[in-house]
Amino acid sequence: MDKPFFKLERNNAAKYSGSSKMIDLEEWLATTVNRLALQRLGRSRPEIDQVRVMLLLEQLLRAAHKWMLRHVTHIN
């Protein structure tokens, strides 16, 4: 089994802010999925779900970040 590659380079990856335009979400999602795959964090691997969630939080701004905190990471 491949070990996850956790070195994150600080690149200019666009962050998603919750735009109402579907194309903005689609482009951000495709970029994010490719980035995770390049870091060997893709596929169905429950043992790294928490890492993926934390990485996603870093890629969100404003309304999208608040939504992720409320509905994914801090569920009552």
Rosetta blueprint (number, residue, H / E / L):
1 M L
2 D L
3 K L
4 P L
5 F L
6 F L
7 K L
8 L L
9 E L
10 R L
11 N L
12 N L
13 A L
14 A L
15 K L
16 Y E
17 S L
18 G L
19 S L
20 S L
21 K L
22 M H
23 I H
24 D H
25 L H
26 E H
27 E H
28 W H
29 L H
30 A H
31 T H
32 T H
33 V H
34 N H
35 R H
36 L H
37 A H
38 L H
39 Q L
40 R L
41 L L
42 G L
43 R L
44 S L
45 R L
46 P H
47 E H
48 I H
49 D H
50 Q H
51 V H
52 R H
53 V H
54 M H
55 L H
56 L H
57 L H
58 E H
59 Q L
60 L E
61 L L
62 R H
63 A H
64 A H
65 H H
66 K H
67 W H
68 M H
69 L H
70 R H
71 H H
72 V H
73 T H
74 H L
75 I L
76 N L
